[in-house]
Amino acid sequence: MKKLLLMLSLTLATLSCHAAVQTFGGFQDTTGANKTTIAKAVKMPDDTYVTLQGNIEKQLGDDKYLFKDTTGTITVEIDKEIWAGQIITPKDKIEISGEIDKKFNYIKLDVNTLKKLSK
């Protein structure tokens, strides 16, 4: 019985440590990301990982925004945790990385990282 309780305690401790690591984030390799433009990105296959530079023009919904660069615009989806406390205005140049999401009637970018570059 003592061994069973010890094993259960160790398992729970391991799970809670693992959950804590996931909460705080970690390394994300974006070296394979295609640095590109919106015009080129919309022609790429679904689930392609890309990096874009430009500006957020306006908010379209809860977590959807209109992103613009010199070649066009695309809808981007940015979850709350991606902002990481950064305040971004339409004047701020940013770099975003994420996956192209193509459906039958729309194309959007699911953003995984966002970095403010300048005003």
Backbone as JSON, one array per atom type, in Angstrom:
{
  "sequence": "MKKLLLMLSLTLATLSCHAAVQTFGGFQDTTGANKTTIAKAVKMPDDTYVTLQGNIEKQLGDDKYLFKDTTGTITVEIDKEIWAGQIITPKDKIEISGEIDKKFNYIKLDVNTLKKLSK",
  "N": [[0.83, -1.2, 0.0], [1.95, 1.24, 0.81], [3.88, 1.55, -1.18], [2.27, 1.86, -3.41], [0.98, 4.3, -2.84], [3.21, 5.96, -2.8], [4.08, 5.75, -5.49], [1.85, 6.85, -6.77], [1.9, 9.46, -5.75], [4.35, 10.39, -6.81], [3.77, 10.26, -9.53], [1.69, 12.16, -9.78], [3.09, 14.45, -8.99], [4.96, 14.65, -11.05], [3.25, 15.09, -13.26], [2.12, 17.59, -12.56], [4.38, 19.22, -12.62], [5.04, 19.05, -15.31], [2.8, 20.31, -16.45], [3.18, 22.91, -15.49], [5.46, 23.73, -16.88], [4.45, 23.85, -19.5], [2.68, 25.97, -19.24], [4.27, 28.27, -19.03], [5.6, 28.48, -21.43], [8.14, 28.1, -23.99], [10.81, 27.01, -26.12], [10.5, 27.67, -29.58], [11.04, 26.59, -32.7], [11.59, 28.5, -35.43], [13.12, 28.6, -37.63], [12.67, 27.34, -40.0], [10.68, 28.77, -41.11], [9.08, 30.4, -43.77], [10.12, 33.43, -44.79], [8.23, 35.84, -46.11], [5.87, 37.46, -48.35], [2.47, 38.7, -48.16], [1.13, 38.39, -50.61], [2.54, 36.26, -51.78], [2.27, 34.32, -49.79], [-0.47, 33.62, -49.72], [-0.67, 31.98, -51.89], [0.6, 29.71, -51.2], [0.68, 26.25, -50.02], [-1.86, 24.8, -47.83], [-1.31, 24.81, -44.3], [1.35, 25.61, -44.43], [4.19, 27.03, -42.9], [4.79, 30.36, -42.25], [6.47, 33.58, -42.19], [5.66, 36.92, -41.73], [5.95, 40.47, -42.3], [4.58, 43.53, -41.28], [1.64, 45.5, -40.69], [-1.03, 45.58, -38.29], [-4.14, 46.36, -39.3], [-6.86, 46.59, -38.43], [-9.24, 45.35, -35.98], [-11.22, 42.5, -36.5], [-12.86, 40.75, -35.23], [-13.3, 38.76, -32.23], [-10.71, 37.41, -31.93], [-9.64, 37.86, -34.39], [-7.99, 39.66, -36.97], [-7.18, 42.24, -39.35], [-4.44, 42.11, -41.32], [-1.76, 43.8, -42.86], [0.59, 44.17, -45.5], [3.02, 45.46, -47.84], [2.09, 44.22, -50.1], [-0.52, 43.39, -49.91], [-3.49, 42.27, -48.09], [-4.45, 40.16, -45.29], [-6.48, 38.01, -43.33], [-5.8, 37.45, -39.96], [-5.46, 35.25, -37.2], [-5.15, 35.72, -33.86], [-4.47, 34.46, -30.85], [-5.16, 35.22, -27.38], [-2.95, 34.71, -25.62], [-0.76, 34.96, -27.28], [-0.19, 37.64, -27.61], [1.34, 38.38, -25.41], [1.46, 40.49, -23.52], [2.14, 42.7, -25.04], [1.46, 45.89, -26.47], [-0.05, 46.84, -29.35], [-0.4, 49.01, -32.09], [-2.02, 50.32, -35.1], [0.06, 51.73, -36.28], [2.38, 50.46, -35.59], [5.03, 48.47, -36.72], [5.15, 45.04, -37.19], [6.27, 41.62, -36.73], [5.02, 38.56, -37.68], [4.52, 35.07, -37.22], [3.29, 32.01, -38.42], [0.82, 29.49, -39.34], [-0.5, 28.92, -42.55], [-3.91, 28.79, -43.18], [-6.11, 27.27, -45.09], [-9.34, 27.2, -46.3], [-12.4, 26.24, -47.93], [-13.68, 28.67, -48.65], [-12.11, 30.76, -47.67], [-8.93, 32.25, -46.67], [-6.62, 32.31, -44.07], [-4.25, 33.31, -41.54], [-2.99, 31.49, -38.93], [-1.68, 32.7, -36.16], [1.33, 32.13, -34.43], [3.52, 33.35, -33.25], [4.33, 36.71, -32.33], [5.94, 39.74, -32.83], [6.89, 42.94, -31.93], [8.3, 45.34, -34.02], [8.84, 48.1, -34.72], [7.73, 51.57, -34.65]],
  "CA": [[0.0, 0.0, 0.0], [2.84, 2.4, 0.86], [4.51, 1.69, -2.5], [1.26, 2.38, -4.32], [0.82, 5.72, -2.53], [4.43, 6.64, -3.24], [4.05, 5.84, -6.95], [0.8, 7.79, -7.13], [2.4, 10.8, -5.42], [5.38, 10.75, -7.8], [3.1, 10.48, -10.82], [1.0, 13.45, -9.69], [4.11, 15.51, -8.95], [5.5, 14.75, -12.4], [2.23, 15.71, -14.11], [1.97, 19.01, -12.24], [5.58, 19.9, -13.12], [4.9, 19.12, -16.77], [1.79, 21.33, -16.74], [3.77, 24.21, -15.2], [6.36, 24.06, -17.98], [3.64, 24.23, -20.64], [2.05, 27.25, -18.97], [5.21, 29.36, -19.19], [6.14, 28.53, -22.79], [9.43, 27.48, -24.24], [11.45, 27.22, -27.42], [9.77, 27.34, -30.8], [11.96, 26.73, -33.82], [10.97, 29.12, -36.59], [14.14, 28.75, -38.67], [12.13, 26.82, -41.25], [9.59, 29.63, -41.56], [9.31, 31.13, -45.02], [9.92, 34.88, -44.72], [7.6, 36.09, -47.39], [4.86, 38.52, -48.4], [1.1, 38.2, -48.17], [0.83, 37.96, -51.98], [3.13, 34.93, -52.0], [1.77, 33.4, -48.78], [-1.82, 33.12, -50.06], [-0.53, 30.99, -52.95], [1.27, 28.54, -50.64], [-0.24, 25.2, -49.59], [-2.39, 24.8, -46.47], [-0.41, 24.41, -43.21], [2.71, 26.1, -44.62], [4.59, 27.96, -41.85], [5.36, 31.56, -42.86], [6.73, 34.77, -41.39], [5.29, 38.14, -42.45], [6.17, 41.75, -41.63], [3.62, 44.54, -41.7], [0.87, 46.18, -39.64], [-2.41, 45.21, -38.07], [-4.96, 47.51, -39.68], [-8.02, 46.71, -37.54], [-9.78, 44.13, -35.41], [-12.39, 42.04, -37.23], [-13.66, 39.93, -34.32], [-12.64, 38.5, -30.95], [-9.28, 37.15, -32.1], [-9.33, 38.0, -35.8], [-7.51, 40.99, -37.31], [-6.76, 42.46, -40.73], [-3.0, 42.35, -41.36], [-1.4, 44.39, -44.15], [1.96, 44.51, -45.87], [3.03, 46.26, -49.08], [1.55, 43.45, -51.22], [-1.94, 43.06, -49.74], [-4.02, 42.05, -46.74], [-4.88, 38.81, -44.96], [-7.04, 37.86, -42.0], [-4.95, 36.68, -39.06], [-6.08, 34.87, -35.93], [-4.14, 35.86, -32.81], [-5.02, 34.13, -29.53], [-4.77, 36.17, -26.33], [-1.62, 34.46, -25.04], [0.28, 35.33, -28.26], [0.14, 39.06, -27.43], [2.39, 38.41, -24.39], [1.52, 41.79, -22.87], [2.52, 43.77, -25.96], [0.42, 46.77, -26.98], [0.22, 47.06, -30.76], [-1.31, 49.93, -32.77], [-1.85, 50.22, -36.55], [1.32, 52.37, -36.69], [3.5, 49.61, -35.22], [5.43, 47.4, -37.62], [5.32, 43.8, -36.43], [6.59, 40.39, -37.45], [4.2, 37.45, -37.2], [4.79, 33.77, -37.81], [2.2, 31.08, -38.19], [0.47, 28.55, -40.39], [-1.55, 29.25, -43.5], [-5.1, 27.95, -43.0], [-6.96, 27.43, -46.27], [-10.62, 26.5, -46.34], [-13.06, 26.39, -49.23], [-14.06, 30.05, -48.98], [-11.24, 31.8, -47.09], [-7.54, 31.97, -46.3], [-6.18, 33.11, -42.93], [-3.0, 32.9, -40.92], [-3.07, 31.22, -37.49], [-0.43, 33.26, -35.66], [1.97, 31.47, -33.29], [4.41, 34.33, -32.6], [4.14, 38.1, -32.72], [7.01, 40.56, -32.28], [6.84, 44.35, -32.32], [9.57, 45.76, -34.58], [9.03, 49.54, -34.59], [6.55, 52.41, -34.95]],
  "C": [[0.87, 1.26, 0.0], [3.5, 2.64, -0.51], [3.52, 2.28, -3.51], [1.04, 3.87, -4.1], [2.02, 6.52, -2.98], [4.44, 6.82, -4.76], [2.99, 6.84, -7.43], [1.24, 9.23, -6.87], [3.44, 11.27, -6.44], [4.75, 11.04, -9.16], [2.4, 11.84, -10.83], [1.99, 14.61, -9.69], [4.7, 15.73, -10.33], [4.51, 15.45, -13.34], [2.09, 17.2, -13.83], [3.18, 19.81, -12.69], [5.5, 20.07, -14.63], [3.9, 20.2, -17.16], [2.35, 22.73, -16.51], [4.7, 24.65, -16.33], [5.56, 24.51, -19.2], [3.0, 25.6, -20.44], [2.98, 28.42, -19.28], [5.86, 29.44, -20.56], [7.49, 27.87, -22.9], [9.92, 27.81, -25.63], [10.52, 26.85, -28.55], [10.69, 27.63, -31.97], [11.22, 27.3, -35.03], [11.98, 29.3, -37.72], [13.65, 28.25, -40.02], [11.02, 27.69, -41.81], [9.99, 30.36, -42.84], [9.07, 32.61, -44.78], [9.43, 35.3, -46.09], [6.65, 37.27, -47.3], [3.48, 37.88, -48.39], [0.75, 37.66, -49.56], [1.36, 36.57, -52.27], [2.53, 33.91, -51.03], [0.41, 32.81, -49.15], [-1.78, 32.08, -51.18], [0.13, 29.7, -52.45], [0.25, 27.51, -50.17], [-0.72, 25.4, -48.14], [-1.34, 24.25, -45.5], [1.06, 24.78, -43.44], [3.01, 27.13, -43.53], [5.29, 29.15, -42.5], [5.62, 32.64, -41.81], [6.46, 35.99, -42.26], [5.66, 39.37, -41.62], [5.18, 42.76, -42.19], [2.92, 45.14, -40.5], [-0.51, 45.55, -39.5], [-3.24, 46.46, -38.33], [-6.14, 47.71, -38.73], [-8.42, 45.34, -37.03], [-11.07, 43.79, -36.14], [-13.36, 41.27, -36.33], [-12.87, 39.7, -33.05], [-11.13, 38.33, -31.09], [-8.85, 37.21, -33.57], [-9.02, 39.46, -36.13], [-7.18, 41.04, -38.79], [-5.3, 42.9, -40.7], [-2.63, 42.8, -42.76], [0.11, 44.49, -44.3], [1.9, 45.26, -47.2], [2.39, 45.54, -50.26], [0.07, 43.11, -51.07], [-2.33, 42.91, -48.3], [-4.42, 40.59, -46.56], [-5.5, 38.86, -43.56], [-6.09, 37.0, -41.18], [-5.72, 36.4, -37.78], [-4.98, 34.86, -34.87], [-4.82, 35.58, -31.47], [-4.44, 35.05, -28.47], [-3.36, 35.96, -25.8], [-0.49, 34.85, -25.99], [0.71, 36.79, -28.09], [1.25, 39.25, -26.4], [2.57, 39.8, -23.76], [1.89, 42.95, -23.77], [1.3, 44.58, -26.37], [0.81, 47.15, -28.4], [-0.83, 48.01, -31.33], [-1.12, 49.76, -34.28], [-0.55, 50.85, -37.06], [2.54, 51.49, -36.43], [3.78, 48.54, -36.28], [5.7, 46.17, -36.77], [5.76, 42.68, -37.37], [5.75, 39.29, -36.83], [4.61, 36.19, -37.93], [3.63, 32.86, -37.47], [1.94, 30.21, -39.4], [-0.66, 29.08, -41.26], [-2.7, 28.26, -43.28], [-6.04, 28.23, -44.17], [-8.2, 26.56, -46.13], [-11.24, 26.79, -47.7], [-13.27, 27.85, -49.61], [-13.2, 31.13, -48.33], [-9.83, 31.28, -46.85], [-7.22, 32.87, -45.12], [-4.85, 32.57, -42.44], [-3.24, 32.71, -39.43], [-1.72, 31.6, -36.89], [0.05, 32.5, -34.42], [2.9, 32.4, -32.53], [4.16, 35.7, -33.18], [5.23, 38.92, -32.05], [6.89, 41.97, -32.82], [8.22, 44.76, -32.81], [9.83, 47.24, -34.38], [7.71, 50.25, -34.81], [6.69, 52.97, -36.32]]
}
